[in-house]
């Protein structure tokens, strides 16, 4: 282990590491020296039904380029058999070691109905969103946690959106993101006797690949989108979220945070990390200054 690579020798699994926050987390864990298994359904062999171009192989290559070791494994995290095989492979290749589990599977953007209340939504679509965004996390933890329990150490990160009880604007979206926080709370309670921590972590306004496409900009030209949405000026890249998770994974006192819902806007103040451009976005502060009068306070952490 070195100061520059505090996670050297550590093994991580980033489930849902193909793009967005999952990719950012995988790469920054790699930059901290970890071996990172990058999983998801979009691979060089073919796209998932989301039909996006990013692949697990691209993310794994970025992990390696950042200084870690990226290992792509195509996995459908809704399939217990595939997840069991993935964890068996990690156990065999890493002598039973798994230090960090990141549950970042989502895949619900196209399934989210922002226009209608529950009683006017398509039930099958909403339930499919919950299966993708919640059941996949449960399946993955079910098979991965025994490796951490056996070693009596580790960190589980549940990636969510928001860390307060505030309603998130769409019934099934809100249920999914709130439930993911509760998954962290429940895992923390069961894992605490074994020295394994579990937390939920949220970014602020995330400049994912899909969000950049939504505004018709690239990461190089993202500020052009501020004219469309002035709040985008306070957005953050997946690197910021990745550095938050890497800081947690490297913190020997992380058990003090187990069971909590954390956010990049609080963690940067504690750990001192920056976004890719050296900035330190604080979406909670922006909310208080620009959005609270219209939308009410962001709320207390769950």
C-alpha positions, 0 to 999 in steps of 0.5 A: 500500500502507498499513500497514492494507492491506499487500496493496493492489494484490495479487491472490489466488485462494481455491479453496474459498472458499465457507465455513469456513477458505476463507471466513475466508482470503478475507475477511481477504485482502480486509481486507488490501486484496487483490482476491480471486477466490472460487471453489467449486461453491456459488453463488446459481445453485444448491447443490453436492452438499454441499447447504449454504447458503453461497455464493461470492457471499456470501463475495465480498461479505464480502471487499468489505465488509472493504475488498478486492474480492471476485470470485465465480467458480463453478468445479468444481476437479476439472474442468481445463477450468473451472480453466483458464478461471478462470485465463485470466480472472484473467490477462486481468482482472489483467494476468497478475497472481496473488500468492496462491493458496490451495488450500482445496478440501475437500468431504470431511466427508460422505465420511469414515468415522470408524468403520471401518478401511480394509479395511471402508470403501467404496472408491469413497467413499474414493477420491472423497474423495481426488479432492476433497481432493487432485486439486483442489489439483493441478489448480488449481496446475497452471494457476495457478502459471504466472502466479506463475512468470512474475512470479517472486513469489507465495505458495501456501497449502495448507490442511490439518488438523494439521501433524504426522505424527500419525494423524488418525483415519480412513484416507482423511482422514489420507491426504488431509490429510497429502498436502496437506502434501506438495503444499506441500513438492513445490511449494516445491521446484519454485518456489524458483528462481522466488522463489515460496513454498509452505506448508501451514497448519492451524488448530486446532479450527475453529469453522466453520459446519458445526461450529457446526451440529454442536453446535447453536449459533451464533457468538454462543452457541458457548460453550454447546457447551463442556458437550458438548465441553470442548475446544471452549473452545479453538476458533478462528474462520475469522478466525484462520486468515484472519489467519494467511494474510494475515500470511504473504502480507504478509511480505516474508521469507516465502520463509524459510518455504517448504516448511514445515507451519505452524499458527495456534498458531505463527504468532500468536506471530510475527505477533501477530494475534488472533482475531475476539474479540481472543483468541489460541487456541493448540490445541497448548498446550491439547493439551499440557495436556489431551490429551497424557496420553491421546493422546500428544504432538501430534508434530513438524511434518512 
